[in-house]
Amino acid sequence: MKTYMAKPESIERKWYVVDATGMVLGRLASQIATILRGKNKPSFTPHVDTGDCVIVINCDKIVLTGKKSEQKFYRYHTGYIGGLKETRYDKLLLNKPEFVVYHAVKGMLPHNPLGRNMIKKLYTYKGAEHNHQAQKPEALKLI
């Protein structure tokens, strides 16, 4: 019996819509990363991008448990001396909630060229509207 290895030209992709209303950020991000990676399919192959496309709506209604909204920071460095910038997550959720979800999912994907291709299949939106109706996405209920 031979092991099946998926080829990039034989992959069929689906589109899913996930409503993030009232969902915990980390749990949502890990489940979305699994779908983007393709680990929920029987044809999963580690070195091939077999995942599906995911649209996340209502990112502004995401929940952080505990005191994370006050104690958790998004940090980045500008490249200049003393250029460490940080923003609390409660302010980040008010200004750019779609970036919060995007950044959480990106951290759970592989940090290589394959992961950079996988994150391109994630679309995050602040409100309930998205412009991907032509792809006929299926509603996906995550736990």
C-alpha positions as CSV (number, residue, x, y, z in Angstrom):
1,M,0.0,0.0,0.0
2,K,1.4,3.4,-1.0
3,T,1.1,6.6,0.8
4,Y,-1.0,9.3,-1.0
5,M,0.8,12.6,-1.6
6,A,-1.3,15.4,-2.9
7,K,-0.1,17.4,-5.9
8,P,-0.7,21.2,-6.2
9,E,-2.7,20.8,-9.4
10,S,-5.1,18.2,-8.0
11,I,-6.3,20.2,-5.0
12,E,-9.9,21.4,-4.8
13,R,-10.4,24.4,-2.5
14,K,-13.6,25.3,-0.7
15,W,-14.6,28.7,0.7
16,Y,-15.9,29.0,4.3
17,V,-17.4,31.9,6.2
18,V,-16.8,32.0,9.9
19,D,-18.7,34.3,12.3
20,A,-16.4,35.4,15.1
21,T,-19.2,36.9,17.3
22,G,-18.5,36.0,20.9
23,M,-15.6,33.6,20.1
24,V,-12.4,33.4,22.0
25,L,-9.4,34.7,20.0
26,G,-7.0,31.8,20.5
27,R,-9.5,29.0,20.0
28,L,-10.8,30.7,16.8
29,A,-7.3,31.2,15.4
30,S,-6.2,27.6,16.0
31,Q,-9.3,26.2,14.2
32,I,-8.9,28.6,11.3
33,A,-5.2,27.8,11.0
34,T,-6.1,24.1,10.8
35,I,-8.5,24.7,7.9
36,L,-6.0,27.0,6.1
37,R,-3.3,24.4,6.4
38,G,-5.6,21.6,5.3
39,K,-5.2,19.3,8.3
40,N,-8.9,18.7,8.4
41,K,-8.8,16.9,5.1
42,P,-7.8,13.2,4.5
43,S,-5.6,14.4,1.6
44,F,-3.3,16.5,3.9
45,T,0.3,16.6,2.8
46,P,2.8,18.5,4.9
47,H,4.8,20.0,2.0
48,V,1.8,21.0,-0.1
49,D,-0.8,23.8,0.6
50,T,-4.0,21.7,0.6
51,G,-6.0,24.1,2.7
52,D,-9.3,26.0,2.0
53,C,-10.1,29.7,1.9
54,V,-11.6,31.2,5.1
55,I,-13.6,34.5,5.4
56,V,-13.9,35.7,9.0
57,I,-16.7,38.3,9.7
58,N,-17.5,40.3,12.8
59,C,-13.9,40.4,14.0
60,D,-14.9,43.4,16.2
61,K,-17.0,41.1,18.4
62,I,-14.1,38.8,19.4
63,V,-13.5,38.0,23.0
64,L,-10.3,37.8,25.1
65,T,-10.5,35.8,28.3
66,G,-9.2,37.0,31.7
67,K,-7.3,40.3,31.8
68,K,-5.6,39.8,28.4
69,S,-7.2,42.9,27.0
70,E,-5.3,45.1,29.5
71,Q,-2.2,42.9,30.0
72,K,-1.5,41.6,26.5
73,F,0.5,43.8,24.1
74,Y,1.2,43.8,20.4
75,R,4.9,44.7,20.0
76,Y,6.9,45.5,16.9
77,H,10.3,47.2,16.2
78,T,10.8,49.9,13.7
79,G,14.4,49.0,13.1
80,Y,15.8,52.2,14.6
81,I,17.5,52.5,18.0
82,G,14.9,52.5,20.7
83,G,12.2,51.8,18.2
84,L,10.1,49.3,20.1
85,K,6.5,50.1,19.8
86,E,3.7,48.5,21.7
87,T,-0.1,48.7,21.8
88,R,-2.5,47.2,24.3
89,Y,-5.0,44.7,22.9
90,D,-8.0,46.6,24.0
91,K,-7.0,49.6,21.9
92,L,-6.0,47.3,19.0
93,L,-9.5,45.6,19.2
94,L,-11.1,49.1,18.9
95,N,-9.0,50.3,16.0
96,K,-8.0,47.3,13.9
97,P,-9.9,44.1,15.1
98,E,-9.4,42.4,11.7
99,F,-5.6,42.7,12.3
100,V,-5.9,41.0,15.7
101,V,-7.4,37.9,14.1
102,Y,-5.0,37.9,11.2
103,H,-2.0,38.2,13.4
104,A,-3.2,35.4,15.7
105,V,-3.8,33.0,12.8
106,K,-0.5,34.0,11.1
107,G,1.4,33.0,14.2
108,M,-0.1,29.5,14.1
109,L,0.9,28.7,10.5
110,P,4.4,27.5,9.4
111,H,7.0,30.3,9.3
112,N,8.3,29.5,5.8
113,P,7.3,30.2,2.2
114,L,4.5,27.6,2.5
115,G,3.0,29.4,5.5
116,R,3.2,32.7,3.6
117,N,1.1,31.2,0.8
118,M,-1.4,29.8,3.3
119,I,-2.1,33.1,5.0
120,K,-3.1,34.6,1.6
121,K,-6.3,32.5,1.8
122,L,-7.5,34.3,5.0
123,Y,-9.9,37.3,4.6
124,T,-10.9,39.2,7.8
125,Y,-13.6,41.8,8.0
126,K,-14.7,44.1,10.8
127,G,-18.4,43.9,10.2
128,A,-20.9,41.3,8.9
129,E,-20.4,42.2,5.2
130,H,-17.8,40.7,2.8
131,N,-17.4,40.9,-0.9
132,H,-16.8,37.2,-1.7
133,Q,-20.4,36.2,-2.6
134,A,-19.2,35.1,-6.1
135,Q,-17.2,32.2,-4.5
136,K,-20.4,30.9,-2.9
137,P,-18.8,30.3,0.6
138,E,-20.3,27.8,3.0
139,A,-21.1,28.9,6.6
140,L,-18.9,27.1,9.0
141,K,-19.8,26.8,12.7
142,L,-16.7,26.5,14.9
143,I,-16.8,25.4,18.5
